[in-house]
């Protein structure tokens, strides 16, 4: 029997960042079903830090995480956690009112620059001429998911914690104040506290433990890569997004990547791109930009998992001793992971609440079961 003080189920960014924070106070073990960390969602994200994702609560969590990315703890990573990349939100004439509204909402979180048509096309020459208005955050960050995952794992291990990969769970039992998890390989792990950070599988883990599920909704998102027009200065391009949830694109290792921002309901699975969404990504690129998508060099999909109100769910399950939720990051898990890890630390260990602008009640998992 492998025993610890806290057992974290899930080796994505949510589970690993929480485990790293908790390992300052306790013996922590992480169980990951796949052979590698961040396999399903964290490693398949476009991974920008920007404030046009989610609502005010998500933006507050992102802002609270910003200092960590700018100045990570000593020894956290041997490489930078990201690089500066401008974020451009662009709009046509009929979208101007929506852009004005978004600018007002984002101005509390980022220093924005309002752009006319000339400014929009100077920042992103690939857009069609009907992109007449824009707002730019010149201080966006293209995050490195691998560096974030490995940095948290490094901290966990340096503090005596452990990761066990390839450990798919078969059963969960609770007796005498102790949770016992048995994997399909027959290994057993015990702890008085379980942190359920299993992503799209978090409801399934809860059912194994006899805990009421939250009603999580996994949704598939697709990304493609393709060549930019000859002579494009990729290093100067921004992360460009339509004012609505229609399209985003940015440079990617010598090419461009794009997503139609699809949210296709899915069962928890190893998500694969579907031809319809791949074609939709190419169509929307050609509709919004001067780029003609020839050969698609690569394509992938990942699951983004949402709670019913699209806010994360954290905290101990009501009436269930030692079962802790950490679920529903909805595609913003990487950019909010430092703040969310501090919140988990606060709720389990009792450290000060990390995000004054966010009330605990807006995040506690028990709000879905009241």
C-alpha positions in Angstrom: 0.0 0.0 0.0 1.3 3.4 -1.0 0.3 5.9 1.6 0.4 9.7 1.6 -1.3 12.7 3.2 -3.0 13.9 0.0 -3.7 11.9 -3.2 -4.2 13.9 -6.4 -6.0 12.2 -9.3 -5.0 13.7 -12.6 -1.6 14.8 -14.0 -2.7 17.7 -16.0 -1.9 21.3 -15.2 -4.6 21.5 -12.6 -3.5 18.5 -10.7 0.2 19.1 -10.9 0.1 22.7 -9.9 -2.1 21.9 -6.9 0.1 19.0 -6.0 3.2 21.2 -6.1 1.6 23.8 -3.9 0.3 21.3 -1.4 3.6 19.5 -1.2 4.9 22.5 0.8 2.7 21.2 3.7 2.2 17.5 3.2 3.2 14.2 1.5 1.5 14.3 -1.9 1.1 11.6 -4.5 -0.2 12.2 -8.0 -1.9 9.4 -10.1 -2.1 9.9 -13.9 -3.9 7.4 -16.1 -1.8 8.1 -19.1 1.9 7.3 -19.6 2.7 11.1 -19.8 1.5 14.2 -18.0 -0.8 16.7 -19.6 -1.8 14.2 -22.3 -5.4 15.1 -22.9 -6.0 18.8 -22.5 -3.0 20.7 -21.0 -0.6 19.6 -23.7 -3.1 20.4 -26.5 -3.9 24.0 -25.7 -3.1 27.1 -27.7 -1.8 28.3 -24.4 -2.1 32.1 -24.6 -2.4 34.3 -21.5 -5.0 36.8 -22.5 -8.1 38.4 -21.0 -10.6 37.8 -23.8 -11.3 34.3 -22.6 -14.1 33.7 -20.2 -15.8 36.3 -18.0 -14.8 38.6 -15.2 -14.0 35.8 -12.7 -11.8 34.0 -15.2 -10.0 37.3 -15.9 -9.5 37.9 -12.2 -7.9 34.4 -11.9 -5.7 35.1 -14.9 -4.6 38.5 -13.5 -3.8 36.9 -10.2 -1.6 34.3 -12.0 0.3 36.8 -14.1 3.1 37.5 -11.6 4.0 33.8 -11.5 4.5 33.7 -15.2 6.5 36.9 -15.2 8.7 35.9 -12.3 8.5 32.2 -11.6 10.0 30.8 -8.3 13.7 30.1 -8.3 14.4 26.7 -9.7 10.9 26.3 -11.2 12.0 25.9 -14.8 15.3 25.9 -16.7 13.6 27.7 -19.6 11.2 30.7 -19.8 7.5 29.9 -19.1 6.5 31.8 -22.2 7.3 34.7 -24.5 5.7 38.0 -25.2 3.1 38.0 -28.0 0.6 40.8 -28.7 -3.1 39.9 -28.6 -5.3 41.4 -31.2 -9.1 41.3 -31.1 -10.4 42.5 -34.4 -13.9 43.5 -35.7 -15.8 44.4 -38.8 -18.1 47.3 -39.0 -21.2 45.4 -37.8 -19.1 44.1 -34.8 -17.9 47.5 -33.6 -20.5 47.7 -30.7 -19.4 44.3 -29.4 -15.8 45.5 -29.6 -16.6 48.6 -27.6 -18.2 46.5 -24.9 -15.3 44.1 -24.7 -12.8 46.9 -24.5 -14.7 48.3 -21.5 -14.7 44.9 -19.8 -11.0 44.2 -20.4 -9.7 47.6 -19.5 -9.7 46.7 -15.8 -7.3 43.8 -16.4 -4.9 44.9 -19.2 -3.5 48.0 -20.8 -5.3 48.1 -24.1 -4.6 50.0 -27.3 -7.5 51.0 -29.5 -6.7 50.5 -33.2 -8.2 51.9 -36.3 -8.1 50.0 -39.6 -4.5 51.1 -40.3 -3.3 50.0 -36.9 -5.1 46.7 -37.2 -3.4 45.9 -40.5 0.0 47.1 -39.3 -0.2 44.7 -36.5 -1.6 41.8 -38.5 -1.2 42.3 -42.3 -2.9 38.9 -43.0 -6.4 40.2 -42.1 -8.8 41.2 -44.9 -9.6 44.8 -45.4 -13.0 44.5 -43.7 -11.2 44.3 -40.3 -11.7 47.9 -39.5 -11.3 48.1 -35.7 -9.3 46.4 -33.0 -8.0 46.4 -29.5 -4.5 45.2 -28.8 -2.8 44.0 -25.6 0.9 44.3 -26.4 1.7 42.4 -23.2 0.2 39.0 -23.9 2.2 35.8 -23.2 2.4 32.7 -25.3 2.8 30.1 -22.5 4.9 27.0 -22.8 2.7 24.1 -21.5 5.6 21.7 -21.3 7.7 24.1 -19.2 4.7 24.6 -16.9 3.9 21.0 -16.4 7.6 20.0 -15.9 8.2 22.9 -13.5 5.3 21.9 -11.3 6.5 18.3 -11.4 10.0 19.3 -10.5 8.7 21.2 -7.4 6.5 18.3 -6.4 9.5 15.9 -6.5 11.9 18.3 -4.8 9.5 18.4 -1.8 9.2 14.7 -1.5 6.1 14.2 -3.6 5.6 11.5 -6.2 4.0 11.0 -9.6 2.7 7.5 -10.7 1.8 7.6 -14.4 0.0 4.8 -16.3 -2.3 4.3 -13.3 -5.8 4.1 -14.5 -8.3 3.9 -11.6 -10.5 0.8 -11.2 -12.0 1.3 -7.7 -12.2 3.9 -4.9 -13.2 3.0 -1.4 -13.6 5.0 1.8 -13.3 3.5 5.3 -12.2 4.7 8.7 -11.4 8.2 7.4 -9.1 6.8 4.7 -9.6 6.7 0.9 -8.1 3.7 -0.9 -7.7 3.8 -4.7 -7.0 0.6 -6.6 -5.7 0.9 -10.2 -6.3 -1.4 -13.1 -2.7 -2.7 -12.6 -3.7 -3.8 -9.1 -1.7 -1.2 -7.2 -3.3 0.5 -4.2 -2.8 4.0 -2.9 -4.3 5.4 0.3 -4.8 8.9 1.8 -7.3 10.8 4.0 -7.8 13.4 1.2 -8.4 12.8 -2.5 -8.1 15.8 -4.9 -10.2 15.0 -8.0 -8.4 16.8 -10.8 -9.2 14.2 -13.5 -10.4 16.8 -16.1 -13.0 15.3 -18.4 -13.1 12.2 -16.3 -13.7 14.0 -13.0 -17.4 13.1 -12.8 -16.5 9.4 -13.5 -14.0 9.5 -10.7 -16.6 10.9 -8.4 -19.0 8.1 -9.2 -16.3 5.5 -8.4 -16.0 7.2 -5.0 -19.8 7.3 -4.5 -19.9 11.1 -4.7 -22.6 12.9 -6.7 -21.2 14.2 -10.0 -21.3 17.9 -10.9 -22.7 17.6 -14.4 -19.4 18.4 -16.2 -19.5 18.9 -19.9 -16.4 18.0 -22.0 -16.3 19.8 -25.4 -13.9 19.2 -28.2 -11.8 21.9 -29.8 -9.8 21.6 -33.0 -6.6 23.2 -34.2 -4.8 23.0 -37.6 -1.4 24.2 -38.9 -0.6 25.4 -42.4 1.8 27.6 -44.3 1.7 31.3 -44.1 1.9 33.3 -47.4 5.5 33.6 -48.7 7.4 36.4 -47.1 5.2 36.7 -44.0 7.2 37.8 -41.0 5.8 35.3 -38.6 7.8 36.7 -35.6 5.9 40.0 -35.8 2.4 38.5 -35.9 0.0 38.6 -32.9 -2.4 36.1 -31.5 -5.4 37.3 -33.5 -9.0 36.6 -32.5 -12.4 37.6 -33.8 -14.6 39.6 -31.5 -17.0 36.6 -31.4 -16.0 33.1 -30.7 -15.4 32.3 -34.4 -11.7 32.1 -35.1 -8.2 32.6 -33.6 -4.9 32.1 -35.2 -1.2 32.8 -34.5 2.3 31.8 -35.6 3.4 28.3 -34.7 6.9 26.9 -35.3 7.4 28.4 -38.8 3.7 28.1 -39.8 0.3 29.3 -38.7 -2.1 27.6 -36.5 -5.9 28.2 -36.3 -8.9 27.1 -34.5 -12.6 27.6 -35.4 -13.2 27.8 -31.6 -15.5 24.8 -31.8 -17.2 23.4 -28.7 -18.5 20.0 -29.8 -20.0 18.0 -26.9 -18.0 14.8 -26.3 -17.7 11.9 -24.0 -14.4 11.8 -22.1 -11.9 10.3 -24.6 -8.7 10.8 -26.4 -10.1 13.5 -28.6 -9.3 13.4 -32.3 -10.1 16.1 -34.9 -13.1 15.6 -37.1 -13.1 16.5 -40.8 -16.0 19.0 -40.3 -14.2 21.1 -37.8 -10.9 20.8 -39.8 -12.7 22.1 -42.8 -14.4 24.8 -40.7 -11.0 26.1 -39.5 -9.7 26.4 -43.0 -12.9 28.1 -44.2 -12.9 30.7 -41.5 -9.2 31.5 -42.1 -10.0 32.1 -45.7 -13.1 34.1 -44.8 -11.3 36.4 -42.4 -7.8 36.6 -43.9 -5.9 36.8 -47.2 -4.4 33.3 -46.5 -5.3 30.4 -48.7 -5.0 27.2 -46.8 -3.3 24.6 -49.0 -1.8 21.6 -47.3 -2.8 21.2 -43.7 0.4 20.0 -42.0 -1.0 18.9 -38.7 -4.3 18.7 -36.9 -5.2 17.9 -33.4 -8.1 18.2 -30.9 -8.4 18.4 -27.2 -11.2 18.4 -24.6 -12.2 21.5 -22.6 -14.4 20.6 -19.7 -17.0 23.0 -18.3 -19.1 23.1 -15.2 -22.8 24.2 -15.7 -21.9 27.9 -15.0 -18.5 27.7 -16.8 -16.6 28.6 -13.6 -14.1 26.2 -12.0 -15.4 23.9 -9.2 -13.1 23.6 -6.2 -13.6 22.5 -2.6 -14.6 19.6 -0.5 -17.7 17.7 -1.5 -20.7 18.4 0.7 -21.2 15.7 3.3 -18.3 13.6 2.0 -15.2 13.5 4.2 -11.9 14.2 2.4 -13.1 14.3 -1.2 -12.0 17.5 -2.9 -13.0 18.8 -6.3 -10.7 20.6 -8.7 -12.5 20.5 -12.0 -14.1 22.5 -14.8 -11.2 24.7 -16.0 -12.9 25.1 -19.4 -9.8 25.8 -21.5 -8.3 28.4 -19.2 -6.6 26.0 -16.9 -3.0 26.9 -17.9 -3.3 30.6 -17.6 -5.1 30.4 -14.2 -3.1 27.5 -12.7 -1.0 29.5 -10.3 -4.0 31.2 -8.8 -6.1 28.0 -8.7 -3.2 26.1 -7.0 -3.1 28.8 -4.3 -6.8 28.5 -3.8 -6.6 24.8 -3.4 -3.8 25.3 -0.9 -6.0 27.8 1.0 -9.0 25.5 1.1 -7.1 22.4 2.2 -4.3 23.7 4.3 -5.7 27.1 5.5 -3.3 29.5 3.9 -4.6 33.0 3.2 -7.1 33.3 0.3 -5.1 34.0 -2.8 -7.5 36.1 -5.0 -9.3 38.9 -3.1 -11.3 39.9 -6.2 -12.9 36.4 -6.3 -15.4 35.3 -3.6 -14.9 31.7 -2.5 -18.6 31.0 -3.1 -18.2 31.6 -6.8 -15.9 28.6 -7.0 -16.9 26.1 -4.3 -18.1 22.9 -5.9 -21.0 22.5 -3.5 -22.8 25.4 -5.2 -24.1 22.8 -7.8 -25.5 20.5 -5.1 -27.4 22.9 -2.9 
